[in-house]
């Protein structure tokens, strides 16, 4: 078994617990001979900047799969899904005081501060005709289309790179990484990950956060898989 690329979540996976980039994980990724794609629920410019600072090639999946780009010098590709998310936001605003995060930069979804009753909001939305879902990434709550996720983003980006999604190993920590694990050929969850991602993983590290990412890469190297 040999994999041709990695797709790696950012926050909670290659960061420290305080959300700073884990320098050991950065150093380890720089040694790899295969492409490394960053995948995040955050905005495209954040993902691109992180890729640049690490020294990667610029291929990123952002906004939970809604925004992708293959290189720094290309504009991102965005899904047309924001209008439906805005309708759901307006509905939920009748019941909760909601705070948008990065509204000027998000093109395909809405991110909210995690200061309202998520389960009550989900219950309210279940009886509405919106084709959206609420996803908690532990850093924000995302109003996103059910037709968009990191797995779909990986399928699209892999094709742009001349690869198959199964050629990738996915490394992540959160429920929004589950579809990415399902699309990839192999999934590794860091130990600080939530239960849903651990259940979807082929391997769970003993170490947490960036140390877990290092362990994940060393596990792949020790097996000759990358």
QUIQUIFEN-V305981 format. One record per residue. N is the residue number from 1. SS is DSSP state (~ for helix, > for strand, _ for the rest). PHI is phi in degrees with one decimal (* if undefined). OMEGA is omega as a letter, one per 20 degrees, with the letter a starting at -180 (NA if undefined). Layout:
# QUIQUIFEN-V305981
N	SS	PHI	OMEGA
N	SS	PHI	OMEGA
This chain:
# QUIQUIFEN-V305981
1	_	*	a
2	_	-134.3	r
3	_	-107.0	a
4	_	-103.2	a
5	>	-163.6	r
6	>	-119.1	r
7	>	-125.8	a
8	>	-128.9	r
9	>	-65.9	a
10	_	-100.3	a
11	_	-65.1	a
12	_	88.2	a
13	_	-117.8	r
14	_	-116.1	r
15	>	-115.9	r
16	_	-85.3	a
17	_	-62.2	r
18	_	-86.4	r
19	_	81.4	r
20	_	-74.6	r
21	>	-58.6	r
22	_	-82.0	a
23	~	-66.1	r
24	~	-66.6	r
25	~	-66.4	r
26	~	-59.9	a
27	~	-60.3	a
28	~	-65.1	a
29	~	-63.3	a
30	~	-66.8	a
31	_	-84.9	a
32	_	-73.8	r
33	_	-96.1	r
34	_	-103.4	r
35	>	-62.4	r
36	>	-121.0	r
37	>	-101.3	r
38	>	-94.2	r
39	>	-130.0	a
40	_	-149.2	r
41	_	-83.9	a
42	_	-79.8	a
43	_	-75.4	a
44	~	-63.2	a
45	~	-66.0	r
46	~	-64.1	a
47	~	-63.7	r
48	~	-64.2	a
49	~	-63.9	r
50	~	-62.1	r
51	~	-59.8	r
52	~	-64.2	a
53	~	-64.9	r
54	~	-71.5	a
55	_	100.9	r
56	_	-91.0	a
57	_	-84.5	r
58	_	99.6	r
59	_	-77.9	a
60	>	-142.2	r
61	>	-117.5	a
62	>	-123.7	r
63	~	50.4	r
64	~	57.5	r
65	~	100.9	a
66	_	-76.2	a
67	>	-131.0	r
68	>	-138.3	r
69	>	-153.7	a
70	_	-100.0	a
71	_	-146.7	r
72	_	-62.7	a
73	_	-88.6	r
74	_	-114.2	r
75	_	-69.7	r
76	_	-72.6	r
77	>	-102.3	a
78	>	-119.5	r
79	_	-78.7	r
80	_	-89.6	a
81	_	-134.7	a
82	~	-68.8	a
83	~	-58.8	r
84	~	-64.6	r
85	~	-65.7	r
86	~	-64.4	r
87	~	-64.2	r
88	~	-66.7	r
89	~	-61.8	r
90	~	-61.1	r
91	~	-64.2	a
92	~	-66.4	r
93	_	-66.1	r
94	_	-71.1	a
95	_	-113.1	a
96	_	-135.2	r
97	_	-88.4	a
98	_	-106.5	r
99	_	-118.9	r
100	>	-75.3	r
101	>	-111.5	r
102	_	53.8	a
103	_	-64.4	a
104	_	-75.3	a
105	_	-110.6	a
106	_	-79.0	a
107	_	-111.8	a
108	_	-128.7	a
109	_	-153.0	r
110	>	-123.9	r
111	>	-106.3	a
112	>	-124.5	r
113	_	-64.0	a
114	_	-87.6	a
115	_	-130.9	r
116	_	-138.6	a
117	_	-76.7	a
118	~	-64.2	a
119	~	-66.1	r
120	~	-64.4	r
121	~	-62.3	r
122	~	-62.9	r
123	~	-62.7	r
124	~	-62.8	a
125	~	-72.4	a
126	~	-62.5	a
127	_	-101.8	r
128	_	-108.6	a
129	_	-85.9	a
130	_	-76.0	r
131	_	-91.4	a
132	>	-134.2	r
133	>	-142.2	r
134	>	-106.4	a
135	>	-122.6	r
136	>	-98.7	a
137	_	-96.9	a
138	_	77.7	r
139	_	-117.2	r
140	_	-160.7	r
141	>	-105.5	a
142	>	-106.8	r
143	>	-91.4	a
144	>	-138.6	r
145	>	-65.8	r
146	_	-69.8	a
147	_	-89.5	a
148	_	-124.1	r
149	_	-160.6	a
150	~	-65.3	r
151	~	-66.3	r
152	~	-65.0	r
153	~	-60.3	r
154	~	-65.2	r
155	~	-58.0	a
156	~	-68.2	a
157	~	-67.7	r
158	~	-59.1	r
159	~	-61.1	r
160	~	-65.4	a
161	_	-91.9	a
162	_	76.5	a
163	_	-122.6	r
164	_	-103.4	r
165	~	-59.0	a
166	~	-67.8	r
167	~	-76.4	a
168	>	-99.3	r
169	>	-99.9	r
170	>	-104.4	r
171	>	-126.4	a
172	>	-160.5	a
173	_	-141.3	a
174	_	-133.8	a
175	~	-60.1	r
176	~	-75.5	r
177	~	-96.8	a
178	~	-59.1	a
179	~	-63.3	r
180	~	-65.9	r
181	~	-63.8	a
182	~	-67.0	a
183	~	-79.1	a
184	_	-74.2	r
185	_	-77.4	a
186	>	-158.5	a
187	>	-124.7	r
188	>	-123.6	r
189	>	-101.5	r
190	_	-76.9	a
191	_	-67.1	r
192	_	-80.2	a
193	_	-67.8	r
194	_	-78.3	a
195	~	-64.5	a
196	~	-62.9	a
197	~	-74.5	r
198	~	-65.8	r
199	~	-66.7	a
200	~	-82.2	a
201	_	-79.8	r
202	_	-84.3	a
203	>	-151.6	r
204	>	-120.2	a
205	_	-73.8	r
206	_	-84.3	a
207	_	-87.9	a
208	_	-107.8	r
209	~	50.1	a
210	~	-61.7	r
211	~	-62.7	r
212	~	-67.3	r
213	~	-64.2	r
214	~	-60.7	r
215	~	-59.5	a
216	~	-61.3	a
217	~	-66.7	r
218	~	-65.3	r
219	~	-62.1	r
220	~	-64.5	r
221	~	-65.2	a
222	~	-65.7	r
223	_	-92.0	a
224	_	70.9	a
225	_	-91.5	r
226	_	-135.3	NA
